[in-house]
Amino acid sequence: MIYEENVIKKKPMKVNIRFASVYPNLYRTAMSSLGYQIIYGMINDREDCWCERVIYPNTRSIESNSPLKDFDIISFTLQYEQDYFNVLEILKKANIPIKKKDRECKNDNYPLIIAGGPCATSNPLPLTDFIDIFIIGEAEVILDKFLNKYQELNDPKKEIASFLDIKGIYISDNPCEKAIVSKMDKAYHVVKPIITKTDDPKEKKEFSPVFGNSILLNVSRGCTRGCRFCMSGYMYRPIRETSLKKLLNVAELARANTDENKVSLIGAAVSDYSKIDELTHELLERGFQISTPSLRIESITDETLTSLKLSGAKTITIAPESISKLRQSINKNITNEKIEEVIKNSIELGLNLKLYFLIGLPNETKEDIIELASYIKYLNSLKYNSQKTTNSKLIPHSNSIKFSVNPLIPKPHTPLQWEGYDINTMKSKIKYLRSNLKKIAIRFDSAKMGLLQYVLSCKGKEIGKLLEKSLDLHANKDINKRINLNDWKKHGNGYNLTDTLPWNNINIGISQDFLKTERQKLFENKLTPWCSEKYCYGCKSCRSK
């Protein structure tokens, strides 16, 4: 039996807007999403609206078991490109025409359909045939204005152009500028998170959030390290930090509302937070357990690791990304010595490690892949101590090191946005690494899924036809069986620097000249130090606040 705490229920007749917040992925993923919980709390704080959750594969709301057609607005949270398939499947199963033109010409009064999240902000084009309105940026500065405007209009769907007055609203073929929170203390911080509980071990595995039941503390947004492959690092610039006082207050309020002591620190670069050691120390002193999805190697200190260990953390995640030469080309200025130091210190503290690597950089050679295999073997050997058994074999520590190797996916609004994706080359690299790293705990993302992600990330409106075609095979839950690979391979080519890119109407505040300069630096193996109060490289993002 599953039950939830902090669920909001209202009487439909006493609100003006019924808002369905749809997450097109499984429950445990949805309830691990800070953005999804922000939308739920923020809208339900309004007396005139009721936000209910609908989570794939269901088409009825959790709060009232209402079908999607009963809502005024249906909102999709788009965190992963692969979820686009589920968006269309949900609409079809709910008996709502998937294409907006079909909804417009039918007599039925269908809900207005909107979408937001990182994927919507970066490149909404593949879904523009299906979604009426996109939220470009961060919900806190857009949603209230959007909901107010909705109530002002006599017929919001027929007067849809009226929403263009709001910064951060994108409607197909119109220019849009992202809208983001300027000061994190004024952002929406979740103090009544939904807590999921069950006594059934099977249900716990299926429905427990990825981070477990925890308080999600949003320490910062944005990142100025400038890793040249990282979409969020460019898209959510400039960096904005929540004050230490605010974070501690949110943690205490959330604990009072949930009886939970576990805190998950959320941010693009958590260990870059200017007061990370003070934060972890203070949380530890107050009896909180601390975890974080990932840490930046450059800014990890012994104190941070010790605080995490003392608070009950069992695993840390870091991303060396590649060998030393290629790390420099993607502007990740981390030495081998620093990586080794973090691994050794973590092992000594009894922490498990997850290490993430990328393959497929445009300047990567066969020799680089061979060196990467050797480097992973070396890092894996660090889990062995210096003691020996009677037969002279090294004894491994009880804690583990696990590796994940992922195809690089070029993303919009980054210096790699002009690159293509060669699935055959990617398959060859994965095959080599897999055969040479058989005795290591390592996982490889599929080259095929990488192609799908690339096409959905970097192509335009024409991809809607491929998504629609996949519905013919929607009975297959496995995406691999829902597509014709040859159709997708046709869209694997990149762009020329002079091409008009599909997402050109989306202004996230980054200068194209800056991206081109950074791209050239990648091929020249040149670093751009991360920006600060002392250094500015003219990316123009600070003007977007």
C-alpha positions in Angstrom: 0.0 0.0 0.0 1.4 3.4 -1.1 0.5 6.6 0.7 1.7 10.2 0.3 2.1 13.0 2.7 1.7 16.8 1.9 -0.7 16.1 -1.0 -2.9 19.1 -1.8 -6.6 18.6 -2.4 -9.2 21.2 -3.2 -12.8 21.4 -4.4 -12.9 21.8 -8.2 -15.9 24.1 -8.0 -14.0 26.6 -5.8 -11.1 27.2 -8.2 -10.9 29.0 -11.5 -8.2 26.8 -13.1 -7.6 23.1 -12.9 -4.0 22.5 -13.8 -2.7 19.0 -14.7 1.1 18.8 -14.1 2.1 15.9 -16.2 5.5 14.1 -15.9 6.1 11.9 -18.9 8.3 9.4 -17.0 7.9 7.0 -14.1 6.8 8.0 -10.6 10.2 7.6 -8.9 11.8 9.9 -11.5 8.9 12.5 -11.3 9.1 12.8 -7.5 12.8 13.2 -7.6 12.4 16.3 -9.8 12.8 19.6 -7.9 11.2 21.5 -10.8 8.2 19.2 -10.7 7.7 19.8 -7.0 8.2 23.5 -7.4 5.4 23.7 -9.9 3.1 21.7 -7.6 3.7 23.8 -4.6 3.8 27.2 -6.4 0.5 26.7 -8.2 -1.3 25.2 -5.2 -0.2 28.2 -3.1 -2.7 30.1 -5.2 -6.4 30.0 -4.0 -7.7 30.3 -7.6 -5.9 27.2 -9.0 -5.6 23.5 -8.2 -2.5 21.7 -9.5 -2.9 17.9 -9.7 -0.2 15.4 -10.8 -0.5 13.0 -13.7 2.5 10.6 -14.1 3.3 8.3 -16.9 1.9 5.8 -17.9 -1.3 7.0 -16.2 -3.7 9.5 -17.8 -5.7 10.3 -14.6 -4.6 12.5 -11.8 -3.3 11.2 -8.5 -5.3 13.7 -6.4 -8.8 13.2 -7.8 -8.5 10.4 -10.4 -9.8 12.9 -13.0 -9.1 12.3 -16.7 -6.9 14.7 -18.5 -9.8 16.1 -20.6 -11.3 17.5 -17.4 -8.5 20.0 -16.9 -8.2 23.5 -18.2 -4.5 23.3 -18.7 -2.2 20.4 -19.2 1.5 21.0 -18.5 4.3 18.7 -19.4 7.7 18.8 -17.6 10.4 18.0 -20.2 13.6 16.9 -18.5 14.7 14.2 -20.9 14.4 14.1 -24.7 13.3 10.4 -24.7 10.2 11.5 -22.8 8.8 13.1 -26.0 7.6 9.7 -27.1 5.6 9.4 -23.8 4.1 12.9 -24.2 2.4 11.8 -27.4 1.4 8.5 -25.9 -0.2 10.1 -22.9 -2.3 12.5 -25.1 -3.4 9.6 -27.4 -4.4 7.4 -24.4 -6.3 10.3 -23.0 -8.3 10.7 -26.2 -6.9 14.1 -26.9 -5.8 14.8 -30.5 -2.0 14.9 -30.4 -1.7 17.7 -33.0 -2.7 21.2 -32.0 -4.3 21.9 -35.4 -6.6 18.9 -34.9 -7.6 20.1 -31.4 -8.4 23.5 -32.9 -10.7 22.2 -35.6 -12.6 19.8 -33.3 -15.7 21.0 -31.5 -14.6 19.4 -28.2 -13.3 21.9 -25.6 -9.8 20.4 -25.2 -7.4 21.8 -22.6 -4.7 24.2 -23.4 -1.4 22.3 -23.6 1.9 23.8 -22.4 5.4 22.4 -21.7 8.4 23.6 -19.8 11.7 22.3 -18.4 15.3 22.2 -19.7 14.4 20.5 -23.0 11.6 23.0 -23.8 13.9 25.9 -23.0 16.8 24.6 -25.2 14.9 23.6 -28.3 11.1 23.3 -28.4 10.9 22.8 -32.2 10.5 19.0 -32.4 7.3 19.4 -30.3 5.8 22.5 -31.8 3.2 20.6 -33.8 1.8 19.2 -30.6 2.3 21.8 -27.8 0.4 25.1 -27.8 2.7 27.1 -25.6 6.3 26.6 -24.2 7.7 28.0 -21.0 11.3 29.2 -21.7 13.3 29.6 -18.6 12.4 29.2 -14.9 8.8 28.7 -13.8 8.8 31.2 -10.9 9.0 34.3 -13.1 6.6 33.0 -15.8 3.8 30.8 -14.4 1.9 33.4 -12.2 1.8 35.8 -15.1 0.7 33.1 -17.4 -2.1 32.0 -15.1 -3.3 35.5 -14.5 -3.4 36.2 -18.3 -5.3 32.9 -18.8 -8.1 34.2 -16.5 -8.2 37.6 -18.1 -8.9 36.2 -21.6 -12.4 35.2 -22.8 -11.1 32.3 -24.9 -7.4 31.7 -24.1 -6.9 29.1 -26.9 -8.3 31.4 -29.6 -6.5 34.4 -28.1 -3.3 32.5 -27.7 -1.1 35.3 -29.2 -2.0 37.4 -26.1 0.4 35.3 -24.1 3.3 36.6 -26.1 3.3 39.7 -23.9 4.9 37.6 -21.2 8.7 37.2 -21.2 9.5 33.5 -21.4 6.5 32.4 -23.4 7.3 30.8 -26.8 4.6 30.1 -29.4 5.7 28.5 -32.7 7.5 30.8 -35.1 7.7 33.8 -32.7 10.9 35.1 -31.0 11.3 34.5 -27.3 13.7 35.5 -24.5 14.2 33.2 -21.6 13.1 34.4 -18.1 15.0 33.4 -15.0 15.0 34.2 -11.3 17.4 37.0 -10.6 17.9 36.3 -6.8 17.7 32.8 -5.5 16.4 33.9 -2.1 13.3 35.0 -4.0 13.0 31.7 -5.9 10.3 29.2 -4.9 11.8 26.8 -2.3 9.9 23.7 -1.5 9.1 23.4 2.2 6.3 20.9 2.0 7.7 18.2 -0.3 5.5 15.2 -1.1 6.8 12.2 0.8 6.0 8.7 -0.5 5.8 5.8 1.9 5.1 2.0 1.6 5.8 -1.1 3.6 6.0 -3.3 0.5 9.6 -3.9 -0.7 8.6 -4.2 -4.3 6.6 -1.0 -4.2 9.4 0.7 -2.5 11.8 -0.1 -5.3 9.3 1.1 -7.9 8.0 4.2 -6.3 10.7 5.5 -4.0 12.2 8.7 -5.4 15.8 8.4 -6.8 17.2 10.2 -3.8 14.8 8.5 -1.4 12.5 10.6 0.7 14.5 13.7 1.1 14.4 17.5 1.4 15.6 19.0 -1.9 17.7 22.0 -1.1 18.3 24.2 -4.2 21.7 25.7 -3.3 22.3 27.4 -6.7 21.3 27.6 -10.3 23.5 28.2 -13.3 27.2 27.5 -13.6 30.1 29.5 -14.9 32.7 26.8 -15.3 32.1 26.8 -19.0 32.3 23.0 -19.8 31.9 23.2 -23.6 29.5 20.3 -23.9 27.1 21.2 -21.0 23.8 22.6 -22.0 22.6 23.6 -18.5 26.0 25.3 -17.9 25.3 27.7 -20.7 21.5 27.9 -20.7 21.0 28.8 -17.0 23.8 31.4 -16.7 24.6 33.4 -14.7 25.3 31.5 -11.5 22.9 32.5 -8.7 23.3 31.2 -5.1 20.8 30.8 -2.3 22.0 32.4 0.9 23.2 30.1 3.7 20.5 31.5 6.0 17.8 30.8 3.5 18.9 27.2 2.9 19.0 26.4 6.6 15.6 28.0 7.1 14.1 25.9 4.2 15.7 22.8 5.6 14.2 23.4 9.1 10.8 24.2 7.7 10.8 21.2 5.4 11.8 18.9 8.3 9.0 20.2 10.5 6.6 19.5 7.7 7.9 16.0 6.9 9.8 14.6 9.8 12.6 13.8 7.3 16.2 14.4 8.2 17.8 13.6 4.8 18.8 16.6 2.7 19.7 16.4 -1.0 21.8 19.4 -2.2 20.6 20.4 -5.7 22.5 22.6 -8.1 24.5 22.5 -11.4 27.7 22.7 -9.4 27.0 22.0 -5.7 30.6 21.9 -4.5 31.2 25.3 -6.2 28.7 26.9 -3.7 30.7 29.6 -2.0 29.8 28.4 1.5 29.6 24.7 0.9 31.7 23.7 3.9 29.7 26.0 6.2 26.5 24.6 4.8 27.5 20.9 5.2 28.9 21.6 8.7 25.8 23.4 9.9 23.4 20.8 8.4 25.5 18.1 10.1 25.4 20.0 13.5 21.6 20.2 13.2 21.2 16.5 12.7 20.6 16.3 8.9 21.9 13.6 6.6 23.4 15.0 3.5 23.6 13.7 -0.1 24.1 15.3 -3.4 23.7 14.0 -7.0 27.2 15.0 -8.0 30.2 17.1 -7.0 32.7 19.1 -9.1 36.1 17.5 -8.6 37.9 20.9 -8.6 36.1 22.2 -5.6 35.9 19.1 -3.4 37.6 19.5 -0.1 38.5 17.0 2.6 36.0 18.8 4.9 33.2 18.4 2.3 33.9 14.7 2.0 34.1 14.2 5.7 30.9 16.1 6.3 29.1 13.9 3.7 30.5 10.7 5.3 29.5 11.8 8.8 26.0 12.7 7.7 25.4 9.2 6.3 26.3 9.5 2.7 27.4 6.3 1.1 28.3 7.2 -2.5 29.6 10.3 -4.2 29.4 10.9 -8.0 32.1 12.7 -9.9 32.8 13.3 -13.6 36.4 13.2 -14.8 34.8 13.1 -18.4 37.9 12.0 -20.3 41.7 11.8 -20.4 43.7 14.9 -19.5 44.2 16.3 -23.0 40.5 16.1 -23.9 39.4 17.5 -20.5 41.3 20.6 -21.4 39.7 20.9 -24.8 36.2 20.8 -23.2 37.3 23.4 -20.7 37.4 21.1 -17.7 40.6 22.1 -16.0 41.1 19.1 -13.7 44.5 17.4 -13.2 44.9 13.7 -12.9 46.5 14.3 -9.5 43.3 16.0 -8.2 41.1 13.2 -9.5 43.3 10.6 -7.9 43.4 12.6 -4.6 39.5 12.7 -4.5 39.2 9.0 -5.2 41.8 8.0 -2.6 40.3 10.3 0.1 36.8 9.0 -0.7 38.0 5.4 -0.4 39.8 6.1 2.9 36.5 7.5 4.2 34.7 4.4 3.1 32.7 6.1 0.4 31.6 4.4 -2.8 32.3 6.3 -6.1 30.5 6.6 -9.4 32.7 8.1 -12.2 31.2 9.4 -15.4 33.0 9.7 -18.8 32.1 11.0 -22.2 33.2 9.6 -25.6 32.7 11.1 -29.1 34.3 14.6 -28.8 34.9 16.1 -32.2 38.7 16.1 -31.7 38.9 12.6 -30.2 41.2 10.1 -31.9 41.6 6.3 -31.8 44.7 6.8 -29.6 42.6 8.8 -27.2 40.1 5.9 -26.8 43.0 3.5 -26.2 44.4 5.9 -23.5 40.9 6.2 -22.0 40.7 2.4 -21.5 44.1 2.4 -19.8 43.1 5.4 -17.6 39.8 3.7 -16.4 41.8 0.6 -15.5 44.2 2.7 -13.5 41.5 4.6 -11.6 39.8 1.3 -10.9 43.0 -0.1 -9.4 42.9 2.7 -6.7 40.3 0.7 -4.8 43.0 -1.8 -4.0 45.1 -1.3 -0.9 48.8 -2.1 -0.4 48.2 -5.2 1.7 48.6 -8.6 0.1 47.1 -12.0 0.7 49.3 -15.1 1.0 49.1 -15.6 -2.8 50.3 -12.0 -3.3 47.0 -10.7 -4.7 46.0 -7.2 -3.8 43.0 -6.9 -1.5 40.2 -4.6 -2.7 38.5 -2.2 -0.3 34.9 -3.1 0.6 33.7 0.1 -1.1 33.3 0.1 -4.8 34.1 2.2 -7.9 31.6 2.1 -10.7 32.1 3.7 -14.1 29.6 5.0 -16.7 30.6 5.8 -20.3 28.2 7.9 -22.3 28.1 9.1 -25.9 28.6 12.8 -26.1 25.3 14.4 -27.3 25.8 17.9 -28.9 23.3 20.3 -27.4 21.8 23.6 -28.5 23.3 26.8 -27.0 26.7 25.3 -26.5 30.0 25.5 -28.5 29.2 22.0 -29.8 25.7 22.9 -31.2 27.0 22.7 -34.8 28.4 19.1 -34.4 26.6 16.0 -35.8 26.3 12.5 -34.4 27.9 9.5 -36.1 26.3 6.3 -34.7 28.6 3.9 -36.5 31.7 5.6 -35.1 30.1 5.7 -31.6 29.3 2.0 -31.8 32.9 1.2 -32.7 34.3 3.1 -29.7 31.9 1.5 -27.3 32.7 -2.0 -28.7 36.5 -1.4 -28.2 36.0 -0.1 -24.6 33.6 -2.9 -23.7 36.0 -5.6 -24.9 39.0 -4.0 -23.0 37.2 -3.3 -19.7 35.4 -6.6 -19.1 36.5 -7.1 -15.5 35.5 -3.6 -14.4 32.1 -2.5 -13.1 31.2 -0.3 -16.1 28.0 0.7 -17.9 27.7 2.0 -21.4 24.8 4.1 -22.7 23.7 2.8 -26.1 24.9 4.5 -29.3 21.3 4.1 -30.7 19.8 6.0 -27.8 22.5 8.7 -28.3 21.3 9.2 -31.9 17.7 9.6 -30.7 18.8 12.1 -28.1 20.8 14.1 -30.6 18.0 14.3 -33.2 15.4 15.3 -30.6 17.9 17.8 -29.1 19.3 19.5 -32.2 16.8 19.2 -35.1 13.7 21.1 -36.0 9.9 20.9 -36.5 10.4 18.1 -39.1 11.2 15.7 -36.3 7.5 15.8 -35.2 6.7 13.4 -38.1 9.2 10.8 -36.7 7.6 11.2 -33.2 4.1 10.8 -34.7 5.3 7.7 -36.6 6.5 6.1 -33.4 2.9 6.1 -32.1 2.1 3.4 -34.6 4.3 1.1 -32.5 3.4 2.5 -29.1 2.4 -0.9 -27.8 6.1 -1.6 -27.5 7.3 0.1 -24.2 10.9 -0.3 -25.4 11.8 2.8 -27.4 14.2 0.7 -29.4 11.2 -1.2 -30.9 9.2 2.0 -31.6 11.4 3.6 -34.2 12.9 2.9 -37.6 16.6 3.6 -37.1 17.2 4.4 -40.7 14.7 7.3 -40.5 16.6 8.8 -37.6 20.1 8.3 -39.1 19.1 10.7 -41.9 19.1 13.5 -39.3 22.5 12.8 -37.8 24.4 15.4 -39.8 25.6 18.6 -38.1 25.4 22.3 -39.2 27.7 24.8 -40.8 28.7 27.8 -38.8 26.7 30.0 -41.2 23.5 27.9 -41.0 20.3 29.2 -39.4 19.8 26.9 -36.4 16.3 25.6 -35.6 16.3 27.3 -32.2 17.5 30.7 -33.4 14.2 32.2 -32.2 15.0 31.2 -28.6 17.3 33.8 -27.0 18.9 32.4 -23.8 21.2 35.3 -23.5 24.4 33.7 -24.9 26.2 35.4 -27.7 26.7 33.2 -30.8 30.1 34.8 -31.4 31.1 33.7 -27.9 30.0 30.1 -28.7 32.0 30.1 -31.9 35.1 31.4 -30.1 34.7 28.6 -27.5 34.3 26.1 -30.3 37.5 27.1 -31.8 39.3 26.9 -28.5 38.1 23.3 -28.2 40.0 22.4 -31.3 43.0 24.3 -30.1 42.9 22.7 -26.6 42.7 26.2 -25.0 41.1 26.9 -21.7 38.7 29.7 -20.7 39.0 30.3 -16.9 35.6 30.3 -15.3 34.1 33.7 -15.0 33.9 35.6 -11.7 33.8 39.2 -10.5 37.4 39.6 -11.8 37.0 38.1 -15.3 34.3 38.5 -17.9 34.5 36.8 -21.3 31.5 38.6 -22.9 29.1 35.7 -23.1 26.3 38.3 -22.5 24.4 36.0 -20.0 24.5 38.5 -17.2 22.1 40.7 -19.2 19.5 38.0 -19.1 18.8 38.3 -15.4 
